[in-house]
Amino acid sequence: MPGKTTPTSPPKRRGRRAPTTTQQEGSTGPCRVCIYIRRSTDDEHQPFSLLAQRTALRRYVDNNPGWVIVCEFEDDASGATTERPGLKKALDAAKAGLYHVLLVYRVDRFSRSLAHFVDLAATLDAANVRVASATEPVDTGGAVGRMMLQFLAVFAEYERNMIIDRVKSGMTAKASKGQWAGGTRPYGYLVNPDTQHLVPHPDEAPILRDIFRLYTRDRLGTRAIATELNSRGVPNRTGKKWSGHTINRILDNPAYLGDIAYRDVYVPDAHEALIDRDTFRRAQDIASARGDVQTQRAMSDSDYYLTQPFSS
């Protein structure tokens, strides 16, 4: 008689993975949420105002049972840098254990730089805080969410680079026409809103000429010139006091020759000159002998020389 066979349990069927809980593993009570919102200068024509983001995030939290907002931080700054006061406060709150989830409207509100994003996500992960997006399938509480977050961060950085390229292309086109391409105007000039060309400032142009005279004829140093202007009560372009650094930047700026310089574009005689070329060349020779120009150029990394701020 054949032996009895021992019944075996049917193999377990592979089911769907349980959804991520609304709380951190092992925690009790509601899931504490921090909402972070950011608007940058390139969002002018996009529906990402601080109010719109805040409204959408609060609605998202209301639709998730067990979620409660415990803190909120905002920035009105570029996502290309992590030097944002609101972001810093959010990270400090995470390290203090004040919340479980950092919720953003979109990944690019968090960061537009992939390198920065990876660092920020690692900082939050070390604090046992996950990142979630209200408009994208992203939640770093799971492997798929972490993967999606990295994909979206890549696209956010790509989009930012495209914006930068478009801006530079537009500035190059304007500069090639001898127009002021944008950014901080040089001291001594105004920008004609109709032609976009530089025109002499009626109050600043005489001071600008005086700066070159003091440097080339009277042989005063940049700090001495700044002291002289401050003693007269003459403010710089921003209304602040002058500094030797500000004077140094002015003395090396070809805009005062009437020229436009941007990246590989150089257009001579694009607008009315405030300084003749002999005086400018003499100022360059004196600065080279003193080491002023070399020091200034080493400190600058701007593609568009004429957009450098002329303030202390």
Backbone hydrogen bonds, N-H to C=O, Kabsch-Sander energy under -0.5 kcal/mol:
donor,donor_aa,acceptor,acceptor_aa,energy
15,G,13,R,-0.6
27,S,24,Q,-2.3
31,C,66,G,-3.2
32,R,30,P,-0.7
33,V,68,V,-2.9
34,C,101,V,-3.1
35,I,71,C,-1.9
36,Y,103,L,-2.4
37,I,73,F,-2.1
39,R,75,D,-2.1
43,D,40,S,-1.9
44,E,41,T,-0.8
46,Q,43,D,-2.0
48,F,46,Q,-2.0
53,Q,49,S,-2.5
54,R,50,L,-2.6
55,T,51,L,-2.5
56,A,52,A,-2.1
57,L,53,Q,-2.6
58,R,54,R,-2.2
59,R,55,T,-1.9
60,Y,56,A,-2.0
61,V,57,L,-2.3
62,D,58,R,-2.1
63,N,59,R,-1.3
64,N,61,V,-1.6
67,W,64,N,-2.0
68,V,31,C,-2.3
70,V,33,V,-2.8
71,C,33,V,-1.2
73,F,35,I,-2.3
75,D,37,I,-1.7
77,A,39,R,-0.6
81,T,78,S,-0.7
84,R,82,T,-2.3
88,K,84,R,-2.4
89,K,85,P,-2.0
90,A,86,G,-2.0
91,L,87,L,-2.5
92,D,88,K,-2.4
93,A,89,K,-2.3
94,A,90,A,-1.8
95,K,91,L,-2.4
96,A,92,D,-1.4
97,G,94,A,-1.7
98,L,93,A,-2.4
100,H,32,R,-2.9
101,V,32,R,-1.8
102,L,130,R,-2.9
103,L,34,C,-3.1
103,L,101,V,-0.7
104,V,132,A,-2.5
105,Y,36,Y,-0.5
109,R,106,R,-1.6
110,F,106,R,-0.6
110,F,107,V,-1.4
111,S,107,V,-1.8
112,R,79,G,-2.1
113,S,79,G,-0.6
114,L,112,R,-0.5
117,F,113,S,-2.8
118,V,114,L,-2.5
119,D,115,A,-1.7
120,L,116,H,-2.7
121,A,117,F,-3.0
122,A,118,V,-2.0
123,T,119,D,-2.1
124,L,120,L,-2.3
125,D,121,A,-2.5
126,A,122,A,-2.1
127,A,123,T,-0.9
128,N,125,D,-1.8
129,V,124,L,-2.6
130,R,100,H,-2.1
132,A,102,L,-2.5
133,S,138,V,-1.8
134,A,104,V,-2.5
135,T,105,Y,-0.9
138,V,136,E,-2.9
140,T,131,V,-2.5
142,G,139,D,-1.6
146,R,142,G,-2.1
147,M,143,A,-2.2
148,M,144,V,-2.6
149,L,145,G,-2.1
150,Q,146,R,-1.7
151,F,147,M,-2.1
152,L,148,M,-2.7
153,A,149,L,-2.0
154,V,150,Q,-1.9
155,F,151,F,-2.0
156,A,152,L,-2.3
157,E,153,A,-2.2
158,Y,154,V,-2.2
159,E,155,F,-2.6
160,R,156,A,-2.1
161,N,157,E,-2.3
162,M,158,Y,-2.0
163,I,159,E,-2.1
164,I,160,R,-2.3
165,D,161,N,-2.3
166,R,162,M,-2.3
167,V,163,I,-2.4
168,K,164,I,-2.6
169,S,165,D,-2.3
170,G,166,R,-2.2
171,M,167,V,-2.4
172,T,168,K,-2.5
173,A,169,S,-2.1
174,K,170,G,-2.0
175,A,171,M,-2.7
176,S,172,T,-2.3
177,K,173,A,-0.6
177,K,174,K,-1.0
178,G,175,A,-2.1
179,Q,174,K,-2.3
180,W,196,Q,-4.1
181,A,179,Q,-0.6
184,T,307,T,-0.8
189,Y,186,P,-1.9
190,L,199,V,-3.1
192,N,190,L,-0.6
192,N,197,H,-3.0
196,Q,192,N,-2.9
199,V,190,L,-2.9
201,H,188,G,-2.8
205,A,201,H,-2.5
207,I,203,D,-0.6
208,L,204,E,-2.5
209,R,205,A,-2.2
210,D,206,P,-1.9
211,I,207,I,-2.0
212,F,208,L,-1.6
213,R,209,R,-2.0
214,L,210,D,-2.8
215,Y,211,I,-1.7
216,T,212,F,-2.9
217,R,213,R,-2.4
218,D,213,R,-1.6
220,L,214,L,-2.8
225,I,221,G,-2.3
226,A,222,T,-2.1
227,T,223,R,-2.4
228,E,224,A,-2.2
229,L,225,I,-2.5
230,N,226,A,-2.4
231,S,227,T,-2.2
232,R,228,E,-1.2
233,G,229,L,-0.6
233,G,230,N,-0.9
234,V,229,L,-2.3
236,N,240,K,-2.7
237,R,310,F,-0.6
239,G,236,N,-1.9
247,I,243,S,-2.0
248,N,244,G,-2.4
249,R,245,H,-1.8
250,I,246,T,-1.7
251,L,247,I,-2.2
252,D,248,N,-0.7
252,D,249,R,-0.6
253,N,250,I,-1.8
256,Y,253,N,-1.4
257,L,254,P,-1.6
258,G,255,A,-1.7
259,D,254,P,-1.5
260,I,267,V,-2.3
262,Y,265,V,-2.7
263,R,303,D,-2.1
265,V,262,Y,-3.1
267,V,260,I,-2.8
270,A,258,G,-2.6
270,A,267,V,-0.6
271,H,258,G,-1.5
272,E,198,L,-0.6
274,L,256,Y,-1.7
275,I,256,Y,-2.7
280,F,276,D,-2.2
281,R,277,R,-2.4
282,R,278,D,-2.2
283,A,279,T,-2.2
284,Q,280,F,-2.0
285,D,281,R,-2.2
286,I,282,R,-2.2
287,A,283,A,-2.5
288,S,284,Q,-2.5
289,A,285,D,-2.1
290,R,286,I,-1.8
291,G,287,A,-1.3
292,D,287,A,-2.0
295,T,291,G,-1.4
296,Q,292,D,-2.1
297,R,293,V,-2.7
298,A,294,Q,-2.0
299,M,295,T,-1.1
300,S,296,Q,-0.6
300,S,297,R,-0.8
305,Y,303,D,-1.0
306,L,261,A,-0.9
307,T,304,Y,-1.7
308,Q,305,Y,-1.6
311,S,309,P,-0.8
